[in-house]
Amino acid sequence: MGFSETRAYPAWGAWSTWLTICLTLANLLPVTAKSAADYFVDSLPGQPEGPLVKMHAGHIEINPETSGNLFFWHFANRHIADKPRTIVWLNGGPGCSSEDGALMEIGPYRVTDDHMLNRTDGSWDEFANLLFVDQPVGTGFSYVSTGAYVRELDEMASQFVTFMEKWFELFPHYEKDDLYFAGESYAGQYIPYIARAILDRNKEEAVQARNRQWNLKGLLIGNGWISPWHQYLSYLPYAYQEGIIQGGTDASRRVEATISRCMKKLNVEDTTGTVHISECEDILQAIVDETHKANRCINMYDIRLTDEYSACGMNWPPDVKNIEPYLRYKNVTQALHINSDKQTGWTECSGAVGGNFKALQSKPAVELLPGLLEEGLPILLFSGQKDLICNHMGTEDMIKDMKWSGGTGFELSPGVWAPRQDWTFEGDSAGFYQQARNLTYVLFYNASHMVPFDFPRRTRDMLDKFLGVDITDIGGNPADSRIDGEKGPTTSVGGHPNSTAAAEREKEKIKSAAWKAYYKSGEVALIVVAIAAIIWGVFIWRSRRQKRQNPSHEYRGIYPMLGSSSSGSLPRFSNKRGRSADDVEAADFDEAELDERPSRAVSSRSSREHEPYAIGEEEGSDREGEESDERRGLVAKS
């Protein structure tokens, strides 16, 4: 007897109701949160031979209402000296991508003319994890809804703390690392504000109750835009010192006229809104214009060079022409987990971000430095001698006037200043050190606005000294670095990647283990062959014996089941595997396994050399319609 329609319909109705409820609940549930595994970079197009540095990259949403996402690229350290350390690197602008730092300055790789990656000798990932962040939102690979750009420094710092909290949720094993912030140029504004926000966060009761304080240990700022007052007024004296402009000339008088207009804006008691002053930015432009000859002008980032007028340094450094196309290749953006919501290609500097970030309600970061130093936070400022835009004279004048911890500038006691200590590196005069009361200053001779671009090994030596790294117990071949003729702690090591004795010992251990494995495998193979031979002999002997005893039986071969419909154990055995070596699914493996997992390149280096990469979408670049704003911006690079 069948079911009637009237009885079947209620049953379907019940199922339909339950299905509706389940779907509704499913829609109410949040999207599954990402894990660290989702950010793992398995390979990079153009990567060099050998193991890839362990890295993670991708976006973290910091403001759902404005679709605000910050992009990060993290490189794990190659060795741990005495304690784990993490360095957060920020480029400036405002609006310039920190991938400049990753691929032109302190990161483990640099992009070549043929869009391959070469290892950097002197990269900062030897004894520290490196975290590069494109910020504020809209910079580099980061993105945000139009009109939601950051405008003030405290807003920027607040968003960055949110980013760090979410980043540590993904990577909790780094949260107790010694934490350092480093960067250059306009990062001289970013970094003190972020440091202040972190120290204030550490004092919150809720943070202390959960034991979630961050171990902020120091700041490093290169060619920093920290004190606009000192930097603006240093332009002409620096131009005189370097012979860019001669005193008592029409050129000098034209520049002096712009300084007079600037002073009217600078001489105010309330410094709010003086991070950018357009009348004062005219000083730099006037100096650059005076060098205009035959459609060439001085490079404001390296006065030893010239550039096309009116770029005057905007086409520098030369590696930019390699980085921009590389970071736009589709298979590169896929490897770095770039969200599809990021609809424009990577650009070095965003005019939209810089044009909105005016900091009209912010005070210059120089006013935060004394308090940070007095709270015991070590700060290192370093300058490249040949940079005009954030020149060393402005930084030195700022230090000379700054008061903290009961003294002025580098006073050791009233009227007694800390001496400048000559620094030699591998036999060359590299610059000088000067330090007092938690502040260290380093001048790099013959260096540009981007010191690590010029001297990666020297900046690594400076970094190791500042971090307190001592490789005495690690081994290796340290560089000859001397301050006032004395070597001090053994810090700087040789080239990437296996630069320490520890790594060499590890290499020997691996080699020894491999030979033992080969030897053992040979022994096992010999035993297997011997057993197989015995079994074969017994089988043949028994077959012949049976044939003699039963001559009517035919010989059916060694594998009597071969070709029959029976399913043997071999197919089942071949399918009985665990996770394959290339199975890297979210939350399906321990983070530590990644260290042992060999990197899988898209293809071998040799086969890629003449193979073009697929290029991603590039429409809607941030640069459209913003060329003049970017060229005339105060610190429009790094």
Secondary structure, DSSP 8 states (H G I E B T S, - for coil): ----HHHHHHHHHHHHHHHHHHHHHHHHS------GGGGB----TT--SS----EEEEEEEEEGGGTEEEEEEEE--S--SSS-EEEEEE--TTTB-THHIIIIISSSEEE-TTS-EEE-TT-TTSSSEEEEEE-STTSTT-B--TT----SHHHHHHHHHHHHHHHHHH-GGGTTSEEEEEEETTHHHHHHHHHHHHHHHHT-HHHHHTT---EEEEEEEES----HHHHHHHHHHHHHHTTSS-TTSHHHHHHHHHHHHHHHHH--S--TT-S--HHHHHHHHHHHHHT-BTTEEE-TT-TT-EEETTTTTTT-STTHHHHHHHTTBHHHHHHTT--TT--S---SB-HHHHHH---TT---GGGTHHHHHHTT--EEEEEETT-STT-HHHHHHHHHH-EETTEETTEEETTEE---EEEEETTEEEEEEEEETTEEEEEETT--SSHHHH-HHHHHHHHHHHHT--GGGT------EEETTB--S-----SSSS-SHHHHHHHHHHHHHHHHHHHHHHHHHHHHHHHHHHHHHHHHHHHHHHHHH-TTS----S-TTTTSS---HHHHHHH---S-TT---TTSS-TTHHHHS----SS-HHHHTT----B----S-TTTT-HHHHHHSTT---
